[in-house]
């Protein structure tokens, strides 16, 4: 990617997107992707995190968007 200047904020422009896309495609074509088991484990961990953090997620949605708890649970957690 483009070199980063510590004084200027990083910009994700068309050139950076093209560079990242090339890098990701070459990684995929080289067979360096994660295994099925790793992906499955990550999804299970994500579900556990959602279950463990359900109340905090609903509270944040209420605080940020005034979304009622039941609506937040049905639309954001269950779906």
DSSP file (Angstrom, degrees, kcal/mol; ACC not computed):
  #  RESIDUE AA STRUCTURE BP1 BP2  ACC     N-H-->O    O-->H-N    N-H-->O    O-->H-N    TCO  KAPPA ALPHA  PHI   PSI    X-CA   Y-CA   Z-CA
    1    1 A X              0   0    0      0, 0.0     3,-0.1     0, 0.0    15,-0.1   0.000 360.0 360.0 360.0 176.2    0.0    0.0    0.0
    2    2 A X        -     0   0    0      9,-0.2     2,-0.1     1,-0.1     9,-0.0  -0.292 360.0 -96.6 -65.2 150.0    1.0    3.6   -0.1
    3    3 A X        -     0   0    0      1,-0.1     2,-0.5     0, 0.0    -1,-0.1  -0.392  40.2-125.2 -67.4 146.0    3.6    4.8    2.4
    4    4 A X        -     0   0    0     -3,-0.1     2,-0.5    -2,-0.1    -1,-0.1  -0.796  12.5-151.7 -99.3 133.3    2.1    6.3    5.5
    5    5 A X    >   -     0   0    0     -2,-0.5     3,-0.8     3,-0.2     0, 0.0  -0.893  13.8-141.0 -99.3 127.6    3.1    9.8    6.6
    6    6 A X  T 3  S+     0   0    0     -2,-0.5    -1,-0.1     1,-0.2     4,-0.1   0.691 100.2  50.5 -65.5 -17.5    2.8   10.2   10.4
    7    7 A X  T 3  S+     0   0    0      2,-0.1     2,-0.4    -3,-0.0    -1,-0.2   0.717 104.4  62.4 -92.3 -22.0    1.4   13.7   10.1
    8    8 A X  S <  S-     0   0    0     -3,-0.8    -3,-0.2     1,-0.0     2,-0.1  -0.828  88.7-112.1-106.6 142.3   -1.3   12.9    7.5
    9    9 A X        -     0   0    0     -2,-0.4     2,-0.1     1,-0.1    -4,-0.1  -0.399  42.1 -98.5 -68.2 148.4   -4.2   10.6    8.1
   10   10 A X        -     0   0    0     -2,-0.1     2,-0.5    -4,-0.1    -1,-0.1  -0.437  37.3-153.0 -68.2 138.8   -4.2    7.4    6.1
   11   11 A X        -     0   0    0     -2,-0.1     2,-1.0    -3,-0.1    -9,-0.2  -0.959   9.2-152.7-117.7 130.0   -6.4    7.6    3.0
   12   12 A X        +     0   0    0     -2,-0.5     2,-0.1     4,-0.1    -2,-0.0  -0.784  38.0 158.6-101.3  90.4   -8.0    4.5    1.5
   13   13 A X     >  -     0   0    0     -2,-1.0     4,-2.4     1,-0.0     5,-0.2  -0.244  58.5 -79.3-102.2-169.9   -8.3    5.6   -2.1
   14   14 A X  H  > S+     0   0    0      1,-0.2     4,-2.5     2,-0.2     5,-0.2   0.882 128.5  51.2 -61.2 -40.8   -8.6    3.8   -5.5
   15   15 A X  H  > S+     0   0    0      2,-0.2     4,-2.3     1,-0.2    -1,-0.2   0.915 111.2  47.5 -64.4 -42.8   -4.9    2.9   -5.6
   16   16 A X  H  > S+     0   0    0      2,-0.2     4,-2.5     1,-0.2    -2,-0.2   0.896 112.1  50.5 -64.9 -39.8   -4.9    1.5   -2.1
   17   17 A X  H  X S+     0   0    0     -4,-2.4     4,-2.5     2,-0.2    -2,-0.2   0.909 111.0  48.3 -64.7 -42.4   -8.0   -0.5   -2.9
   18   18 A X  H  X S+     0   0    0     -4,-2.5     4,-2.3     2,-0.2    -2,-0.2   0.910 112.1  49.3 -63.9 -42.0   -6.5   -1.9   -6.1
   19   19 A X  H  X S+     0   0    0     -4,-2.3     4,-2.3     2,-0.2    -2,-0.2   0.924 112.7  47.1 -63.2 -45.6   -3.3   -2.8   -4.2
   20   20 A X  H  X S+     0   0    0     -4,-2.5     4,-2.7     1,-0.2     5,-0.2   0.902 110.8  52.2 -64.0 -41.3   -5.2   -4.6   -1.4
   21   21 A X  H  X S+     0   0    0     -4,-2.5     4,-2.5     2,-0.2    -2,-0.2   0.918 109.9  48.6 -61.3 -44.4   -7.3   -6.5   -3.9
   22   22 A X  H  X S+     0   0    0     -4,-2.3     4,-2.4     2,-0.2    -1,-0.2   0.920 112.3  49.3 -60.4 -44.5   -4.2   -7.7   -5.8
   23   23 A X  H  X S+     0   0    0     -4,-2.3     4,-2.0     1,-0.2    -2,-0.2   0.919 112.7  46.5 -62.4 -44.6   -2.6   -8.8   -2.5
   24   24 A X  H  X S+     0   0    0     -4,-2.7     4,-2.4     1,-0.2    -1,-0.2   0.892 112.2  50.4 -66.9 -39.2   -5.8  -10.6   -1.4
   25   25 A X  H  X S+     0   0    0     -4,-2.5     4,-2.8    -5,-0.2    -1,-0.2   0.906 110.4  49.3 -65.6 -40.4   -6.2  -12.4   -4.7
   26   26 A X  H  X S+     0   0    0     -4,-2.4     4,-1.6     2,-0.2    -1,-0.2   0.885 110.8  50.8 -67.3 -36.4   -2.6  -13.5   -4.8
   27   27 A X  H  <>S+     0   0    0     -4,-2.0     5,-2.0    -5,-0.2     4,-0.3   0.933 112.6  46.3 -63.7 -45.1   -3.0  -14.9   -1.2
   28   28 A X  H ><5S+     0   0    0     -4,-2.4     3,-1.6     1,-0.2     5,-0.3   0.935 112.3  49.5 -62.8 -47.0   -6.1  -16.8   -2.2
   29   29 A X  H 3<5S+     0   0    0     -4,-2.8    -1,-0.2     1,-0.3    -2,-0.2   0.786 105.7  58.1 -64.7 -27.2   -4.6  -18.2   -5.4
   30   30 A X  T 3<5S-     0   0    0     -4,-1.6    -1,-0.3    -5,-0.2    -2,-0.2   0.533 114.2-117.9 -79.7  -5.3   -1.5  -19.3   -3.4
   31   31 A X  T < 5S+     0   0    0     -3,-1.6    -3,-0.2    -4,-0.3    -2,-0.1   0.744  72.1 135.6  77.6  22.8   -3.8  -21.4   -1.2
   32   32 A X      < +     0   0    0     -5,-2.0    -4,-0.1    -6,-0.2    -1,-0.1   0.070  32.5 124.4 -92.2  24.7   -2.9  -19.5    1.9
   33   33 A X        -     0   0    0     -5,-0.3     2,-0.1    -6,-0.2    -5,-0.0  -0.370  68.7 -91.1 -82.8 165.7   -6.5  -19.2    3.1
   34   34 A X        -     0   0    0      1,-0.1    -1,-0.1    -2,-0.1    -3,-0.0  -0.363  45.1-104.6 -75.2 154.1   -7.7  -20.4    6.5
   35   35 A X     >  -     0   0    0      1,-0.1     4,-2.2    -2,-0.1     5,-0.2  -0.252  25.3-110.9 -74.9 164.4   -9.0  -24.0    7.0
   36   36 A X  H  > S+     0   0    0      1,-0.2     4,-2.8     2,-0.2     5,-0.2   0.898 119.3  54.4 -58.9 -42.4  -12.6  -24.9    7.4
   37   37 A X  H  > S+     0   0    0      1,-0.2     4,-2.4     2,-0.2    -1,-0.2   0.898 107.8  48.9 -61.8 -41.9  -12.0  -25.9   11.0
   38   38 A X  H  > S+     0   0    0      2,-0.2     4,-2.3     1,-0.2    -1,-0.2   0.926 113.0  47.3 -63.7 -45.0  -10.5  -22.4   11.7
   39   39 A X  H  X S+     0   0    0     -4,-2.2     4,-2.3     2,-0.2    -2,-0.2   0.910 111.9  50.1 -63.9 -42.4  -13.5  -20.7   10.1
   40   40 A X  H  X S+     0   0    0     -4,-2.8     4,-2.3     1,-0.2    -1,-0.2   0.914 110.3  50.5 -61.2 -43.9  -16.0  -22.9   11.9
   41   41 A X  H  X S+     0   0    0     -4,-2.4     4,-2.2     1,-0.2    -1,-0.2   0.894 109.3  51.3 -61.6 -41.4  -14.2  -22.1   15.2
   42   42 A X  H  X S+     0   0    0     -4,-2.3     4,-2.2     2,-0.2    -2,-0.2   0.905 110.1  49.0 -63.6 -42.1  -14.4  -18.4   14.5
   43   43 A X  H  X S+     0   0    0     -4,-2.3     4,-2.3     2,-0.2    -2,-0.2   0.900 110.8  50.1 -65.2 -40.3  -18.1  -18.5   13.8
   44   44 A X  H  X S+     0   0    0     -4,-2.3     4,-2.1     1,-0.2    -1,-0.2   0.892 111.0  49.7 -64.1 -39.2  -18.8  -20.4   17.0
   45   45 A X  H  X S+     0   0    0     -4,-2.2     4,-2.5     2,-0.2    -2,-0.2   0.886 109.1  52.4 -65.9 -38.6  -16.8  -17.9   18.9
   46   46 A X  H  X S+     0   0    0     -4,-2.2     4,-2.4     2,-0.2    -2,-0.2   0.918 109.3  48.8 -62.8 -44.4  -18.7  -15.1   17.3
   47   47 A X  H  X S+     0   0    0     -4,-2.3     4,-2.3     2,-0.2    -1,-0.2   0.897 111.4  50.0 -62.2 -40.6  -22.0  -16.7   18.3
   48   48 A X  H  X S+     0   0    0     -4,-2.1     4,-2.8     2,-0.2    -2,-0.2   0.907 109.9  50.8 -64.3 -41.9  -20.7  -17.1   21.9
   49   49 A X  H  X S+     0   0    0     -4,-2.5     4,-2.1     2,-0.2    -2,-0.2   0.909 110.1  49.7 -62.6 -42.3  -19.7  -13.5   22.0
   50   50 A X  H  < S+     0   0    0     -4,-2.4     4,-0.3     2,-0.2    -2,-0.2   0.920 113.1  46.8 -61.0 -43.9  -23.2  -12.4   20.8
   51   51 A X  H >< S+     0   0    0     -4,-2.3     3,-0.8     1,-0.2     4,-0.2   0.920 115.6  44.9 -63.8 -45.0  -24.8  -14.6   23.4
   52   52 A X  H 3< S+     0   0    0     -4,-2.8     3,-0.2     1,-0.2    -1,-0.2   0.784 120.0  40.6 -70.1 -28.0  -22.5  -13.3   26.2
   53   53 A X  T 3X S+     0   0    0     -4,-2.1     4,-2.5    -5,-0.2     5,-0.2   0.198  77.2 116.5-108.1  14.5  -22.8   -9.6   25.1
   54   54 A X  H <> S+     0   0    0     -3,-0.8     4,-2.3    -4,-0.3     5,-0.2   0.894  78.3  46.1 -52.1 -49.3  -26.5   -9.5   24.3
   55   55 A X  H  > S+     0   0    0     -4,-0.2     4,-2.6     1,-0.2    -1,-0.2   0.912 112.7  49.8 -64.3 -44.1  -27.4   -7.0   27.0
   56   56 A X  H  > S+     0   0    0      2,-0.2     4,-2.4     1,-0.2    -1,-0.2   0.882 110.8  50.6 -63.5 -37.7  -24.5   -4.7   26.2
   57   57 A X  H  X S+     0   0    0     -4,-2.5     4,-2.3     2,-0.2    -2,-0.2   0.937 112.3  46.2 -65.1 -46.6  -25.4   -4.7   22.5
   58   58 A X  H  X S+     0   0    0     -4,-2.3     4,-2.1    -5,-0.2    -2,-0.2   0.902 112.7  50.8 -63.0 -41.2  -29.1   -3.9   23.3
   59   59 A X  H  X S+     0   0    0     -4,-2.6     4,-2.7     2,-0.2    -1,-0.2   0.909 110.5  49.1 -62.5 -42.6  -28.0   -1.1   25.7
   60   60 A X  H  X S+     0   0    0     -4,-2.4     4,-3.0     2,-0.2     5,-0.3   0.902 110.4  50.4 -65.0 -41.2  -25.7    0.4   23.1
   61   61 A X  H  X S+     0   0    0     -4,-2.3     4,-2.2     2,-0.2     6,-1.5   0.868 113.0  46.8 -65.9 -35.2  -28.4    0.3   20.4
   62   62 A X  H  X S+     0   0    0     -4,-2.1     4,-1.7     4,-0.3    -2,-0.2   0.930 115.1  46.2 -69.0 -44.4  -30.8    2.1   22.8
   63   63 A X  H  < S+     0   0    0     -4,-2.7    -2,-0.2    -5,-0.2    -3,-0.2   0.912 123.5  32.9 -64.0 -44.3  -28.1    4.6   23.8
   64   64 A X  H  < S+     0   0    0     -4,-3.0    -3,-0.2    -5,-0.2    -2,-0.2   0.881 139.1  14.2 -81.8 -40.1  -27.0    5.4   20.3
   65   65 A X  H  < S-     0   0    0     -4,-2.2    -3,-0.2    -5,-0.3    -2,-0.2   0.380  92.1-119.7-121.3   1.5  -30.3    5.0   18.3
   66   66 A X     <  +     0   0    0     -4,-1.7     2,-0.5    -5,-0.3    -4,-0.3   0.830  55.1 163.9  57.3  33.9  -33.0    4.9   20.9
   67   67 A X        -     0   0    0     -6,-1.5    -1,-0.2    -9,-0.1    -2,-0.1  -0.729  40.5-117.2 -85.0 123.6  -33.9    1.4   19.7
   68   68 A X     >  -     0   0    0     -2,-0.5     4,-2.8    -3,-0.1     5,-0.2  -0.211  23.5-114.3 -59.0 151.3  -36.1   -0.5   22.2
   69   69 A X  H  > S+     0   0    0      1,-0.2     4,-2.7     2,-0.2     5,-0.2   0.894 113.9  49.0 -56.4 -46.8  -34.6   -3.6   23.7
   70   70 A X  H  > S+     0   0    0      1,-0.2     4,-2.6     2,-0.2    -1,-0.2   0.915 113.4  47.1 -62.8 -42.9  -37.0   -6.1   22.1
   71   71 A X  H  > S+     0   0    0      2,-0.2     4,-2.8     1,-0.2     5,-0.4   0.915 112.7  49.6 -63.4 -43.5  -36.6   -4.5   18.6
   72   72 A X  H  X>S+     0   0    0     -4,-2.8     4,-2.4     2,-0.2     5,-1.0   0.919 112.4  48.1 -61.5 -44.0  -32.8   -4.5   19.0
   73   73 A X  I  X>S+     0   0    0     -4,-2.7     5,-2.5    -5,-0.2     4,-0.9   0.941 116.4  42.1 -62.6 -48.4  -32.9   -8.2   20.0
   74   74 A X  I  <5S+     0   0    0     -4,-2.6     5,-0.5    -5,-0.2    -2,-0.2   0.928 125.3  32.3 -67.1 -45.7  -35.1   -9.3   17.2
   75   75 A X  I  <5S+     0   0    0     -4,-2.8    -3,-0.2    -5,-0.2    -2,-0.2   0.798 130.7  27.4 -86.7 -29.4  -33.5   -7.3   14.4
   76   76 A X  I  <5S+     0   0    0     -4,-2.4    -3,-0.2    -5,-0.4    -2,-0.1   0.775 129.2  28.6-106.2 -31.1  -29.9   -7.1   15.4
   77   77 A X  I  <<S+     0   0    0     -5,-1.0    -3,-0.2    -4,-0.9    -4,-0.1   0.868 122.9  40.3-100.0 -45.5  -29.2  -10.2   17.5
   78   78 A X      <       0   0    0     -5,-2.5    -3,-0.1     1,-0.2    -4,-0.1   0.802 360.0 360.0 -76.8 -29.1  -31.6  -12.9   16.2
   79   79 A X              0   0    0     -5,-0.5    -1,-0.2    -6,-0.3    -2,-0.1   0.486 360.0 360.0 -85.3 360.0  -31.4  -12.2   12.5
